[in-house]
């Protein structure tokens, strides 16, 4: 399970001229301070945050136990800084015992706290 850090520990975004490409990273960007680490195109700069992950107690058919994940995303185009969005993905089926449901509830509570932290970073 990914643990996110306290918002006060996140450094400030880099500053560059408006309309520059790649665009400056927001404070939550995984590539903060490394603009060339982004997989960007001629006019697009994608910024991805660290994912919050909700793992189930059992591995799925593909070996992964991830039920749901969410991460901040901002897709800047033509040097224009976009609003951040929360990218959520998941696709897993699990049949759980009572004990496994208790584990899932505890993990879901932690995941919810991480979602609240990500939402706060969206402004």
Phi and psi restraints in degrees (range 20) as a CNS / XPLOR table:
assign (resid 1 and name C) (resid 2 and name N)
       (resid 2 and name CA) (resid 2 and name C) 1.0 -78.1 20.0 2
assign (resid 2 and name N) (resid 2 and name CA)
       (resid 2 and name C) (resid 3 and name N) 1.0 133.5 20.0 2
assign (resid 2 and name C) (resid 3 and name N)
       (resid 3 and name CA) (resid 3 and name C) 1.0 -110.4 20.0 2
assign (resid 3 and name N) (resid 3 and name CA)
       (resid 3 and name C) (resid 4 and name N) 1.0 124.0 20.0 2
assign (resid 3 and name C) (resid 4 and name N)
       (resid 4 and name CA) (resid 4 and name C) 1.0 -89.4 20.0 2
assign (resid 4 and name N) (resid 4 and name CA)
       (resid 4 and name C) (resid 5 and name N) 1.0 153.2 20.0 2
assign (resid 4 and name C) (resid 5 and name N)
       (resid 5 and name CA) (resid 5 and name C) 1.0 -88.4 20.0 2
assign (resid 5 and name N) (resid 5 and name CA)
       (resid 5 and name C) (resid 6 and name N) 1.0 162.4 20.0 2
assign (resid 5 and name C) (resid 6 and name N)
       (resid 6 and name CA) (resid 6 and name C) 1.0 -59.2 20.0 2
assign (resid 6 and name N) (resid 6 and name CA)
       (resid 6 and name C) (resid 7 and name N) 1.0 138.6 20.0 2
assign (resid 6 and name C) (resid 7 and name N)
       (resid 7 and name CA) (resid 7 and name C) 1.0 -59.3 20.0 2
assign (resid 7 and name N) (resid 7 and name CA)
       (resid 7 and name C) (resid 8 and name N) 1.0 -29.2 20.0 2
assign (resid 7 and name C) (resid 8 and name N)
       (resid 8 and name CA) (resid 8 and name C) 1.0 -69.2 20.0 2
assign (resid 8 and name N) (resid 8 and name CA)
       (resid 8 and name C) (resid 9 and name N) 1.0 -17.9 20.0 2
assign (resid 8 and name C) (resid 9 and name N)
       (resid 9 and name CA) (resid 9 and name C) 1.0 -89.4 20.0 2
assign (resid 9 and name N) (resid 9 and name CA)
       (resid 9 and name C) (resid 10 and name N) 1.0 -4.8 20.0 2
assign (resid 9 and name C) (resid 10 and name N)
       (resid 10 and name CA) (resid 10 and name C) 1.0 -81.5 20.0 2
assign (resid 10 and name N) (resid 10 and name CA)
       (resid 10 and name C) (resid 11 and name N) 1.0 131.3 20.0 2
assign (resid 10 and name C) (resid 11 and name N)
       (resid 11 and name CA) (resid 11 and name C) 1.0 -77.3 20.0 2
assign (resid 11 and name N) (resid 11 and name CA)
       (resid 11 and name C) (resid 12 and name N) 1.0 161.6 20.0 2
assign (resid 11 and name C) (resid 12 and name N)
       (resid 12 and name CA) (resid 12 and name C) 1.0 -72.3 20.0 2
assign (resid 12 and name N) (resid 12 and name CA)
       (resid 12 and name C) (resid 13 and name N) 1.0 152.9 20.0 2
assign (resid 12 and name C) (resid 13 and name N)
       (resid 13 and name CA) (resid 13 and name C) 1.0 -66.7 20.0 2
assign (resid 13 and name N) (resid 13 and name CA)
       (resid 13 and name C) (resid 14 and name N) 1.0 156.3 20.0 2
assign (resid 13 and name C) (resid 14 and name N)
       (resid 14 and name CA) (resid 14 and name C) 1.0 -71.4 20.0 2
assign (resid 14 and name N) (resid 14 and name CA)
       (resid 14 and name C) (resid 15 and name N) 1.0 152.8 20.0 2
assign (resid 14 and name C) (resid 15 and name N)
       (resid 15 and name CA) (resid 15 and name C) 1.0 -111.9 20.0 2
assign (resid 15 and name N) (resid 15 and name CA)
       (resid 15 and name C) (resid 16 and name N) 1.0 130.7 20.0 2
assign (resid 15 and name C) (resid 16 and name N)
       (resid 16 and name CA) (resid 16 and name C) 1.0 -140.5 20.0 2
assign (resid 16 and name N) (resid 16 and name CA)
       (resid 16 and name C) (resid 17 and name N) 1.0 170.1 20.0 2
assign (resid 16 and name C) (resid 17 and name N)
       (resid 17 and name CA) (resid 17 and name C) 1.0 -64.0 20.0 2
assign (resid 17 and name N) (resid 17 and name CA)
       (resid 17 and name C) (resid 18 and name N) 1.0 145.6 20.0 2
assign (resid 17 and name C) (resid 18 and name N)
       (resid 18 and name CA) (resid 18 and name C) 1.0 -60.8 20.0 2
assign (resid 18 and name N) (resid 18 and name CA)
       (resid 18 and name C) (resid 19 and name N) 1.0 141.3 20.0 2
assign (resid 18 and name C) (resid 19 and name N)
       (resid 19 and name CA) (resid 19 and name C) 1.0 82.5 20.0 2
assign (resid 19 and name N) (resid 19 and name CA)
       (resid 19 and name C) (resid 20 and name N) 1.0 6.7 20.0 2
assign (resid 19 and name C) (resid 20 and name N)
       (resid 20 and name CA) (resid 20 and name C) 1.0 -79.0 20.0 2
assign (resid 20 and name N) (resid 20 and name CA)
       (resid 20 and name C) (resid 21 and name N) 1.0 161.8 20.0 2
assign (resid 20 and name C) (resid 21 and name N)
       (resid 21 and name CA) (resid 21 and name C) 1.0 -141.3 20.0 2
assign (resid 21 and name N) (resid 21 and name CA)
       (resid 21 and name C) (resid 22 and name N) 1.0 129.7 20.0 2
assign (resid 21 and name C) (resid 22 and name N)
       (resid 22 and name CA) (resid 22 and name C) 1.0 -67.5 20.0 2
assign (resid 22 and name N) (resid 22 and name CA)
       (resid 22 and name C) (resid 23 and name N) 1.0 155.3 20.0 2
assign (resid 22 and name C) (resid 23 and name N)
       (resid 23 and name CA) (resid 23 and name C) 1.0 -73.8 20.0 2
assign (resid 23 and name N) (resid 23 and name CA)
       (resid 23 and name C) (resid 24 and name N) 1.0 156.9 20.0 2
assign (resid 23 and name C) (resid 24 and name N)
       (resid 24 and name CA) (resid 24 and name C) 1.0 -65.6 20.0 2
assign (resid 24 and name N) (resid 24 and name CA)
       (resid 24 and name C) (resid 25 and name N) 1.0 148.1 20.0 2
assign (resid 24 and name C) (resid 25 and name N)
       (resid 25 and name CA) (resid 25 and name C) 1.0 -75.2 20.0 2
assign (resid 25 and name N) (resid 25 and name CA)
       (resid 25 and name C) (resid 26 and name N) 1.0 140.3 20.0 2
assign (resid 25 and name C) (resid 26 and name N)
       (resid 26 and name CA) (resid 26 and name C) 1.0 -72.3 20.0 2
assign (resid 26 and name N) (resid 26 and name CA)
       (resid 26 and name C) (resid 27 and name N) 1.0 164.6 20.0 2
assign (resid 26 and name C) (resid 27 and name N)
       (resid 27 and name CA) (resid 27 and name C) 1.0 -59.2 20.0 2
assign (resid 27 and name N) (resid 27 and name CA)
       (resid 27 and name C) (resid 28 and name N) 1.0 -26.4 20.0 2
assign (resid 27 and name C) (resid 28 and name N)
       (resid 28 and name CA) (resid 28 and name C) 1.0 -91.8 20.0 2
assign (resid 28 and name N) (resid 28 and name CA)
       (resid 28 and name C) (resid 29 and name N) 1.0 -1.3 20.0 2
assign (resid 28 and name C) (resid 29 and name N)
       (resid 29 and name CA) (resid 29 and name C) 1.0 -66.8 20.0 2
assign (resid 29 and name N) (resid 29 and name CA)
       (resid 29 and name C) (resid 30 and name N) 1.0 135.3 20.0 2
assign (resid 29 and name C) (resid 30 and name N)
       (resid 30 and name CA) (resid 30 and name C) 1.0 -64.4 20.0 2
assign (resid 30 and name N) (resid 30 and name CA)
       (resid 30 and name C) (resid 31 and name N) 1.0 -23.0 20.0 2
assign (resid 30 and name C) (resid 31 and name N)
       (resid 31 and name CA) (resid 31 and name C) 1.0 -106.5 20.0 2
assign (resid 31 and name N) (resid 31 and name CA)
       (resid 31 and name C) (resid 32 and name N) 1.0 28.4 20.0 2
assign (resid 31 and name C) (resid 32 and name N)
       (resid 32 and name CA) (resid 32 and name C) 1.0 -53.2 20.0 2
assign (resid 32 and name N) (resid 32 and name CA)
       (resid 32 and name C) (resid 33 and name N) 1.0 126.6 20.0 2
assign (resid 32 and name C) (resid 33 and name N)
       (resid 33 and name CA) (resid 33 and name C) 1.0 81.8 20.0 2
assign (resid 33 and name N) (resid 33 and name CA)
       (resid 33 and name C) (resid 34 and name N) 1.0 0.4 20.0 2
assign (resid 33 and name C) (resid 34 and name N)
       (resid 34 and name CA) (resid 34 and name C) 1.0 -130.2 20.0 2
assign (resid 34 and name N) (resid 34 and name CA)
       (resid 34 and name C) (resid 35 and name N) 1.0 68.5 20.0 2
assign (resid 34 and name C) (resid 35 and name N)
       (resid 35 and name CA) (resid 35 and name C) 1.0 -59.7 20.0 2
assign (resid 35 and name N) (resid 35 and name CA)
       (resid 35 and name C) (resid 36 and name N) 1.0 -29.1 20.0 2
assign (resid 35 and name C) (resid 36 and name N)
       (resid 36 and name CA) (resid 36 and name C) 1.0 -79.1 20.0 2
assign (resid 36 and name N) (resid 36 and name CA)
       (resid 36 and name C) (resid 37 and name N) 1.0 -6.6 20.0 2
assign (resid 36 and name C) (resid 37 and name N)
       (resid 37 and name CA) (resid 37 and name C) 1.0 -77.6 20.0 2
assign (resid 37 and name N) (resid 37 and name CA)
       (resid 37 and name C) (resid 38 and name N) 1.0 -12.9 20.0 2
assign (resid 37 and name C) (resid 38 and name N)
       (resid 38 and name CA) (resid 38 and name C) 1.0 -73.0 20.0 2
assign (resid 38 and name N) (resid 38 and name CA)
       (resid 38 and name C) (resid 39 and name N) 1.0 146.8 20.0 2
assign (resid 38 and name C) (resid 39 and name N)
       (resid 39 and name CA) (resid 39 and name C) 1.0 -89.8 20.0 2
assign (resid 39 and name N) (resid 39 and name CA)
       (resid 39 and name C) (resid 40 and name N) 1.0 78.5 20.0 2
assign (resid 39 and name C) (resid 40 and name N)
       (resid 40 and name CA) (resid 40 and name C) 1.0 -106.3 20.0 2
assign (resid 40 and name N) (resid 40 and name CA)
       (resid 40 and name C) (resid 41 and name N) 1.0 156.8 20.0 2
assign (resid 40 and name C) (resid 41 and name N)
       (resid 41 and name CA) (resid 41 and name C) 1.0 -100.6 20.0 2
assign (resid 41 and name N) (resid 41 and name CA)
       (resid 41 and name C) (resid 42 and name N) 1.0 -168.3 20.0 2
assign (resid 41 and name C) (resid 42 and name N)
       (resid 42 and name CA) (resid 42 and name C) 1.0 -61.8 20.0 2
assign (resid 42 and name N) (resid 42 and name CA)
       (resid 42 and name C) (resid 43 and name N) 1.0 -28.6 20.0 2
assign (resid 42 and name C) (resid 43 and name N)
       (resid 43 and name CA) (resid 43 and name C) 1.0 -133.5 20.0 2
assign (resid 43 and name N) (resid 43 and name CA)
       (resid 43 and name C) (resid 44 and name N) 1.0 8.0 20.0 2
assign (resid 43 and name C) (resid 44 and name N)
       (resid 44 and name CA) (resid 44 and name C) 1.0 -123.9 20.0 2
assign (resid 44 and name N) (resid 44 and name CA)
       (resid 44 and name C) (resid 45 and name N) 1.0 134.9 20.0 2
assign (resid 44 and name C) (resid 45 and name N)
       (resid 45 and name CA) (resid 45 and name C) 1.0 -125.2 20.0 2
assign (resid 45 and name N) (resid 45 and name CA)
       (resid 45 and name C) (resid 46 and name N) 1.0 109.8 20.0 2
assign (resid 45 and name C) (resid 46 and name N)
       (resid 46 and name CA) (resid 46 and name C) 1.0 -87.9 20.0 2
assign (resid 46 and name N) (resid 46 and name CA)
       (resid 46 and name C) (resid 47 and name N) 1.0 134.5 20.0 2
assign (resid 46 and name C) (resid 47 and name N)
       (resid 47 and name CA) (resid 47 and name C) 1.0 -117.0 20.0 2
assign (resid 47 and name N) (resid 47 and name CA)
       (resid 47 and name C) (resid 48 and name N) 1.0 122.9 20.0 2
assign (resid 47 and name C) (resid 48 and name N)
       (resid 48 and name CA) (resid 48 and name C) 1.0 -118.0 20.0 2
assign (resid 48 and name N) (resid 48 and name CA)
       (resid 48 and name C) (resid 49 and name N) 1.0 138.2 20.0 2
assign (resid 48 and name C) (resid 49 and name N)
       (resid 49 and name CA) (resid 49 and name C) 1.0 -94.1 20.0 2
assign (resid 49 and name N) (resid 49 and name CA)
       (resid 49 and name C) (resid 50 and name N) 1.0 172.4 20.0 2
assign (resid 49 and name C) (resid 50 and name N)
       (resid 50 and name CA) (resid 50 and name C) 1.0 -68.4 20.0 2
assign (resid 50 and name N) (resid 50 and name CA)
       (resid 50 and name C) (resid 51 and name N) 1.0 135.9 20.0 2
assign (resid 50 and name C) (resid 51 and name N)
       (resid 51 and name CA) (resid 51 and name C) 1.0 -74.7 20.0 2
assign (resid 51 and name N) (resid 51 and name CA)
       (resid 51 and name C) (resid 52 and name N) 1.0 143.5 20.0 2
assign (resid 51 and name C) (resid 52 and name N)
       (resid 52 and name CA) (resid 52 and name C) 1.0 -91.8 20.0 2
assign (resid 52 and name N) (resid 52 and name CA)
       (resid 52 and name C) (resid 53 and name N) 1.0 131.5 20.0 2
assign (resid 52 and name C) (resid 53 and name N)
       (resid 53 and name CA) (resid 53 and name C) 1.0 -123.5 20.0 2
assign (resid 53 and name N) (resid 53 and name CA)
       (resid 53 and name C) (resid 54 and name N) 1.0 133.5 20.0 2
assign (resid 53 and name C) (resid 54 and name N)
       (resid 54 and name CA) (resid 54 and name C) 1.0 -107.5 20.0 2
assign (resid 54 and name N) (resid 54 and name CA)
       (resid 54 and name C) (resid 55 and name N) 1.0 106.5 20.0 2
assign (resid 54 and name C) (resid 55 and name N)
       (resid 55 and name CA) (resid 55 and name C) 1.0 -93.3 20.0 2
assign (resid 55 and name N) (resid 55 and name CA)
       (resid 55 and name C) (resid 56 and name N) 1.0 138.4 20.0 2
assign (resid 55 and name C) (resid 56 and name N)
       (resid 56 and name CA) (resid 56 and name C) 1.0 -82.9 20.0 2
assign (resid 56 and name N) (resid 56 and name CA)
       (resid 56 and name C) (resid 57 and name N) 1.0 167.0 20.0 2
assign (resid 56 and name C) (resid 57 and name N)
       (resid 57 and name CA) (resid 57 and name C) 1.0 -74.7 20.0 2
assign (resid 57 and name N) (resid 57 and name CA)
       (resid 57 and name C) (resid 58 and name N) 1.0 -13.4 20.0 2
assign (resid 57 and name C) (resid 58 and name N)
       (resid 58 and name CA) (resid 58 and name C) 1.0 -121.7 20.0 2
assign (resid 58 and name N) (resid 58 and name CA)
       (resid 58 and name C) (resid 59 and name N) 1.0 147.8 20.0 2
assign (resid 58 and name C) (resid 59 and name N)
       (resid 59 and name CA) (resid 59 and name C) 1.0 -75.3 20.0 2
assign (resid 59 and name N) (resid 59 and name CA)
       (resid 59 and name C) (resid 60 and name N) 1.0 147.0 20.0 2
assign (resid 59 and name C) (resid 60 and name N)
       (resid 60 and name CA) (resid 60 and name C) 1.0 -83.0 20.0 2
assign (resid 60 and name N) (resid 60 and name CA)
       (resid 60 and name C) (resid 61 and name N) 1.0 -174.9 20.0 2
assign (resid 60 and name C) (resid 61 and name N)
       (resid 61 and name CA) (resid 61 and name C) 1.0 -60.9 20.0 2
assign (resid 61 and name N) (resid 61 and name CA)
       (resid 61 and name C) (resid 62 and name N) 1.0 -30.1 20.0 2
assign (resid 61 and name C) (resid 62 and name N)
       (resid 62 and name CA) (resid 62 and name C) 1.0 -86.9 20.0 2
assign (resid 62 and name N) (resid 62 and name CA)
       (resid 62 and name C) (resid 63 and name N) 1.0 3.0 20.0 2
assign (resid 62 and name C) (resid 63 and name N)
       (resid 63 and name CA) (resid 63 and name C) 1.0 90.7 20.0 2
assign (resid 63 and name N) (resid 63 and name CA)
       (resid 63 and name C) (resid 64 and name N) 1.0 -11.8 20.0 2
assign (resid 63 and name C) (resid 64 and name N)
       (resid 64 and name CA) (resid 64 and name C) 1.0 -87.9 20.0 2
assign (resid 64 and name N) (resid 64 and name CA)
       (resid 64 and name C) (resid 65 and name N) 1.0 145.4 20.0 2
assign (resid 64 and name C) (resid 65 and name N)
       (resid 65 and name CA) (resid 65 and name C) 1.0 -103.6 20.0 2
assign (resid 65 and name N) (resid 65 and name CA)
       (resid 65 and name C) (resid 66 and name N) 1.0 4.8 20.0 2
assign (resid 65 and name C) (resid 66 and name N)
       (resid 66 and name CA) (resid 66 and name C) 1.0 -71.5 20.0 2
assign (resid 66 and name N) (resid 66 and name CA)
       (resid 66 and name C) (resid 67 and name N) 1.0 122.4 20.0 2
assign (resid 66 and name C) (resid 67 and name N)
       (resid 67 and name CA) (resid 67 and name C) 1.0 -92.4 20.0 2
assign (resid 67 and name N) (resid 67 and name CA)
       (resid 67 and name C) (resid 68 and name N) 1.0 -38.5 20.0 2
assign (resid 67 and name C) (resid 68 and name N)
       (resid 68 and name CA) (resid 68 and name C) 1.0 -154.4 20.0 2
assign (resid 68 and name N) (resid 68 and name CA)
       (resid 68 and name C) (resid 69 and name N) 1.0 142.3 20.0 2
assign (resid 68 and name C) (resid 69 and name N)
       (resid 69 and name CA) (resid 69 and name C) 1.0 -139.7 20.0 2
assign (resid 69 and name N) (resid 69 and name CA)
       (resid 69 and name C) (resid 70 and name N) 1.0 154.1 20.0 2
assign (resid 69 and name C) (resid 70 and name N)
       (resid 70 and name CA) (resid 70 and name C) 1.0 -144.1 20.0 2
assign (resid 70 and name N) (resid 70 and name CA)
       (resid 70 and name C) (resid 71 and name N) 1.0 141.6 20.0 2
assign (resid 70 and name C) (resid 71 and name N)
       (resid 71 and name CA) (resid 71 and name C) 1.0 -149.5 20.0 2
assign (resid 71 and name N) (resid 71 and name CA)
       (resid 71 and name C) (resid 72 and name N) 1.0 150.4 20.0 2
assign (resid 71 and name C) (resid 72 and name N)
       (resid 72 and name CA) (resid 72 and name C) 1.0 -73.1 20.0 2
assign (resid 72 and name N) (resid 72 and name CA)
       (resid 72 and name C) (resid 73 and name N) 1.0 143.2 20.0 2
assign (resid 72 and name C) (resid 73 and name N)
       (resid 73 and name CA) (resid 73 and name C) 1.0 -141.3 20.0 2
assign (resid 73 and name N) (resid 73 and name CA)
       (resid 73 and name C) (resid 74 and name N) 1.0 138.3 20.0 2
assign (resid 73 and name C) (resid 74 and name N)
       (resid 74 and name CA) (resid 74 and name C) 1.0 -137.6 20.0 2
assign (resid 74 and name N) (resid 74 and name CA)
       (resid 74 and name C) (resid 75 and name N) 1.0 118.8 20.0 2
assign (resid 74 and name C) (resid 75 and name N)
       (resid 75 and name CA) (resid 75 and name C) 1.0 -105.2 20.0 2
assign (resid 75 and name N) (resid 75 and name CA)
       (resid 75 and name C) (resid 76 and name N) 1.0 100.3 20.0 2
assign (resid 75 and name C) (resid 76 and name N)
       (resid 76 and name CA) (resid 76 and name C) 1.0 -87.8 20.0 2
assign (resid 76 and name N) (resid 76 and name CA)
       (resid 76 and name C) (resid 77 and name N) 1.0 138.4 20.0 2
assign (resid 76 and name C) (resid 77 and name N)
       (resid 77 and name CA) (resid 77 and name C) 1.0 -131.4 20.0 2
assign (resid 77 and name N) (resid 77 and name CA)
       (resid 77 and name C) (resid 78 and name N) 1.0 137.4 20.0 2
assign (resid 77 and name C) (resid 78 and name N)
       (resid 78 and name CA) (resid 78 and name C) 1.0 55.2 20.0 2
assign (resid 78 and name N) (resid 78 and name CA)
       (resid 78 and name C) (resid 79 and name N) 1.0 35.0 20.0 2
assign (resid 78 and name C) (resid 79 and name N)
       (resid 79 and name CA) (resid 79 and name C) 1.0 76.8 20.0 2
assign (resid 79 and name N) (resid 79 and name CA)
       (resid 79 and name C) (resid 80 and name N) 1.0 0.8 20.0 2
assign (resid 79 and name C) (resid 80 and name N)
       (resid 80 and name CA) (resid 80 and name C) 1.0 -91.6 20.0 2
assign (resid 80 and name N) (resid 80 and name CA)
       (resid 80 and name C) (resid 81 and name N) 1.0 126.1 20.0 2
assign (resid 80 and name C) (resid 81 and name N)
       (resid 81 and name CA) (resid 81 and name C) 1.0 -80.7 20.0 2
assign (resid 81 and name N) (resid 81 and name CA)
       (resid 81 and name C) (resid 82 and name N) 1.0 122.0 20.0 2
assign (resid 81 and name C) (resid 82 and name N)
       (resid 82 and name CA) (resid 82 and name C) 1.0 -88.1 20.0 2
assign (resid 82 and name N) (resid 82 and name CA)
       (resid 82 and name C) (resid 83 and name N) 1.0 170.2 20.0 2
assign (resid 82 and name C) (resid 83 and name N)
       (resid 83 and name CA) (resid 83 and name C) 1.0 -77.7 20.0 2
assign (resid 83 and name N) (resid 83 and name CA)
       (resid 83 and name C) (resid 84 and name N) 1.0 141.2 20.0 2
assign (resid 83 and name C) (resid 84 and name N)
       (resid 84 and name CA) (resid 84 and name C) 1.0 -71.4 20.0 2
assign (resid 84 and name N) (resid 84 and name CA)
       (resid 84 and name C) (resid 85 and name N) 1.0 149.1 20.0 2
assign (resid 84 and name C) (resid 85 and name N)
       (resid 85 and name CA) (resid 85 and name C) 1.0 -127.4 20.0 2
assign (resid 85 and name N) (resid 85 and name CA)
       (resid 85 and name C) (resid 86 and name N) 1.0 164.3 20.0 2
assign (resid 85 and name C) (resid 86 and name N)
       (resid 86 and name CA) (resid 86 and name C) 1.0 -104.0 20.0 2
assign (resid 86 and name N) (resid 86 and name CA)
       (resid 86 and name C) (resid 87 and name N) 1.0 117.0 20.0 2
assign (resid 86 and name C) (resid 87 and name N)
       (resid 87 and name CA) (resid 87 and name C) 1.0 -93.8 20.0 2
assign (resid 87 and name N) (resid 87 and name CA)
       (resid 87 and name C) (resid 88 and name N) 1.0 117.1 20.0 2
assign (resid 87 and name C) (resid 88 and name N)
       (resid 88 and name CA) (resid 88 and name C) 1.0 -116.3 20.0 2
assign (resid 88 and name N) (resid 88 and name CA)
       (resid 88 and name C) (resid 89 and name N) 1.0 134.6 20.0 2
assign (resid 88 and name C) (resid 89 and name N)
       (resid 89 and name CA) (resid 89 and name C) 1.0 -144.1 20.0 2
assign (resid 89 and name N) (resid 89 and name CA)
       (resid 89 and name C) (resid 90 and name N) 1.0 153.8 20.0 2
assign (resid 89 and name C) (resid 90 and name N)
       (resid 90 and name CA) (resid 90 and name C) 1.0 172.9 20.0 2
assign (resid 90 and name N) (resid 90 and name CA)
       (resid 90 and name C) (resid 91 and name N) 1.0 147.7 20.0 2
assign (resid 90 and name C) (resid 91 and name N)
       (resid 91 and name CA) (resid 91 and name C) 1.0 -166.7 20.0 2
assign (resid 91 and name N) (resid 91 and name CA)
       (resid 91 and name C) (resid 92 and name N) 1.0 94.7 20.0 2
assign (resid 91 and name C) (resid 92 and name N)
       (resid 92 and name CA) (resid 92 and name C) 1.0 -154.4 20.0 2
assign (resid 92 and name N) (resid 92 and name CA)
       (resid 92 and name C) (resid 93 and name N) 1.0 145.2 20.0 2
assign (resid 92 and name C) (resid 93 and name N)
       (resid 93 and name CA) (resid 93 and name C) 1.0 -116.9 20.0 2
assign (resid 93 and name N) (resid 93 and name CA)
       (resid 93 and name C) (resid 94 and name N) 1.0 132.2 20.0 2
assign (resid 93 and name C) (resid 94 and name N)
       (resid 94 and name CA) (resid 94 and name C) 1.0 -142.1 20.0 2
assign (resid 94 and name N) (resid 94 and name CA)
       (resid 94 and name C) (resid 95 and name N) 1.0 138.7 20.0 2
assign (resid 94 and name C) (resid 95 and name N)
       (resid 95 and name CA) (resid 95 and name C) 1.0 -104.3 20.0 2
assign (resid 95 and name N) (resid 95 and name CA)
       (resid 95 and name C) (resid 96 and name N) 1.0 118.9 20.0 2
assign (resid 95 and name C) (resid 96 and name N)
       (resid 96 and name CA) (resid 96 and name C) 1.0 -114.7 20.0 2
assign (resid 96 and name N) (resid 96 and name CA)
       (resid 96 and name C) (resid 97 and name N) 1.0 143.1 20.0 2
assign (resid 96 and name C) (resid 97 and name N)
       (resid 97 and name CA) (resid 97 and name C) 1.0 -78.4 20.0 2
assign (resid 97 and name N) (resid 97 and name CA)
       (resid 97 and name C) (resid 98 and name N) 1.0 173.0 20.0 2
assign (resid 97 and name C) (resid 98 and name N)
       (resid 98 and name CA) (resid 98 and name C) 1.0 -58.8 20.0 2
assign (resid 98 and name N) (resid 98 and name CA)
       (resid 98 and name C) (resid 99 and name N) 1.0 -43.9 20.0 2
assign (resid 98 and name C) (resid 99 and name N)
       (resid 99 and name CA) (resid 99 and name C) 1.0 -62.3 20.0 2
assign (resid 99 and name N) (resid 99 and name CA)
       (resid 99 and name C) (resid 100 and name N) 1.0 -42.4 20.0 2
assign (resid 99 and name C) (resid 100 and name N)
       (resid 100 and name CA) (resid 100 and name C) 1.0 -67.1 20.0 2
assign (resid 100 and name N) (resid 100 and name CA)
       (resid 100 and name C) (resid 101 and name N) 1.0 -33.7 20.0 2
assign (resid 100 and name C) (resid 101 and name N)
       (resid 101 and name CA) (resid 101 and name C) 1.0 -64.2 20.0 2
assign (resid 101 and name N) (resid 101 and name CA)
       (resid 101 and name C) (resid 102 and name N) 1.0 -40.8 20.0 2
assign (resid 101 and name C) (resid 102 and name N)
       (resid 102 and name CA) (resid 102 and name C) 1.0 -60.3 20.0 2
assign (resid 102 and name N) (resid 102 and name CA)
       (resid 102 and name C) (resid 103 and name N) 1.0 -41.7 20.0 2
assign (resid 102 and name C) (resid 103 and name N)
       (resid 103 and name CA) (resid 103 and name C) 1.0 -62.1 20.0 2
assign (resid 103 and name N) (resid 103 and name CA)
       (resid 103 and name C) (resid 104 and name N) 1.0 -44.1 20.0 2
assign (resid 103 and name C) (resid 104 and name N)
       (resid 104 and name CA) (resid 104 and name C) 1.0 -63.0 20.0 2
assign (resid 104 and name N) (resid 104 and name CA)
       (resid 104 and name C) (resid 105 and name N) 1.0 -40.7 20.0 2
assign (resid 104 and name C) (resid 105 and name N)
       (resid 105 and name CA) (resid 105 and name C) 1.0 -60.9 20.0 2
assign (resid 105 and name N) (resid 105 and name CA)
       (resid 105 and name C) (resid 106 and name N) 1.0 -45.2 20.0 2
assign (resid 105 and name C) (resid 106 and name N)
       (resid 106 and name CA) (resid 106 and name C) 1.0 -62.1 20.0 2
assign (resid 106 and name N) (resid 106 and name CA)
       (resid 106 and name C) (resid 107 and name N) 1.0 -42.6 20.0 2
assign (resid 106 and name C) (resid 107 and name N)
       (resid 107 and name CA) (resid 107 and name C) 1.0 -68.9 20.0 2
assign (resid 107 and name N) (resid 107 and name CA)
       (resid 107 and name C) (resid 108 and name N) 1.0 -35.5 20.0 2
assign (resid 107 and name C) (resid 108 and name N)
       (resid 108 and name CA) (resid 108 and name C) 1.0 -66.5 20.0 2
assign (resid 108 and name N) (resid 108 and name CA)
       (resid 108 and name C) (resid 109 and name N) 1.0 -36.4 20.0 2
assign (resid 108 and name C) (resid 109 and name N)
       (resid 109 and name CA) (resid 109 and name C) 1.0 -64.3 20.0 2
assign (resid 109 and name N) (resid 109 and name CA)
       (resid 109 and name C) (resid 110 and name N) 1.0 -41.7 20.0 2
assign (resid 109 and name C) (resid 110 and name N)
       (resid 110 and name CA) (resid 110 and name C) 1.0 -64.9 20.0 2
assign (resid 110 and name N) (resid 110 and name CA)
       (resid 110 and name C) (resid 111 and name N) 1.0 -42.2 20.0 2
assign (resid 110 and name C) (resid 111 and name N)
       (resid 111 and name CA) (resid 111 and name C) 1.0 -61.5 20.0 2
assign (resid 111 and name N) (resid 111 and name CA)
       (resid 111 and name C) (resid 112 and name N) 1.0 -40.9 20.0 2
assign (resid 111 and name C) (resid 112 and name N)
       (resid 112 and name CA) (resid 112 and name C) 1.0 -61.6 20.0 2
assign (resid 112 and name N) (resid 112 and name CA)
       (resid 112 and name C) (resid 113 and name N) 1.0 -41.9 20.0 2
assign (resid 112 and name C) (resid 113 and name N)
       (resid 113 and name CA) (resid 113 and name C) 1.0 -62.4 20.0 2
assign (resid 113 and name N) (resid 113 and name CA)
       (resid 113 and name C) (resid 114 and name N) 1.0 -38.9 20.0 2
assign (resid 113 and name C) (resid 114 and name N)
       (resid 114 and name CA) (resid 114 and name C) 1.0 -66.9 20.0 2
assign (resid 114 and name N) (resid 114 and name CA)
       (resid 114 and name C) (resid 115 and name N) 1.0 -38.9 20.0 2
assign (resid 114 and name C) (resid 115 and name N)
       (resid 115 and name CA) (resid 115 and name C) 1.0 -63.1 20.0 2
assign (resid 115 and name N) (resid 115 and name CA)
       (resid 115 and name C) (resid 116 and name N) 1.0 -39.9 20.0 2
assign (resid 115 and name C) (resid 116 and name N)
       (resid 116 and name CA) (resid 116 and name C) 1.0 -63.5 20.0 2
assign (resid 116 and name N) (resid 116 and name CA)
       (resid 116 and name C) (resid 117 and name N) 1.0 -38.0 20.0 2
assign (resid 116 and name C) (resid 117 and name N)
       (resid 117 and name CA) (resid 117 and name C) 1.0 -65.1 20.0 2
assign (resid 117 and name N) (resid 117 and name CA)
       (resid 117 and name C) (resid 118 and name N) 1.0 -44.6 20.0 2
assign (resid 117 and name C) (resid 118 and name N)
       (resid 118 and name CA) (resid 118 and name C) 1.0 -62.8 20.0 2
assign (resid 118 and name N) (resid 118 and name CA)
       (resid 118 and name C) (resid 119 and name N) 1.0 -41.8 20.0 2
assign (resid 118 and name C) (resid 119 and name N)
       (resid 119 and name CA) (resid 119 and name C) 1.0 -61.5 20.0 2
assign (resid 119 and name N) (resid 119 and name CA)
       (resid 119 and name C) (resid 120 and name N) 1.0 -39.9 20.0 2
assign (resid 119 and name C) (resid 120 and name N)
       (resid 120 and name CA) (resid 120 and name C) 1.0 -62.8 20.0 2
assign (resid 120 and name N) (resid 120 and name CA)
       (resid 120 and name C) (resid 121 and name N) 1.0 -32.5 20.0 2
assign (resid 120 and name C) (resid 121 and name N)
       (resid 121 and name CA) (resid 121 and name C) 1.0 -74.5 20.0 2
assign (resid 121 and name N) (resid 121 and name CA)
       (resid 121 and name C) (resid 122 and name N) 1.0 -17.8 20.0 2
assign (resid 121 and name C) (resid 122 and name N)
       (resid 122 and name CA) (resid 122 and name C) 1.0 -74.6 20.0 2
assign (resid 122 and name N) (resid 122 and name CA)
       (resid 122 and name C) (resid 123 and name N) 1.0 -16.5 20.0 2
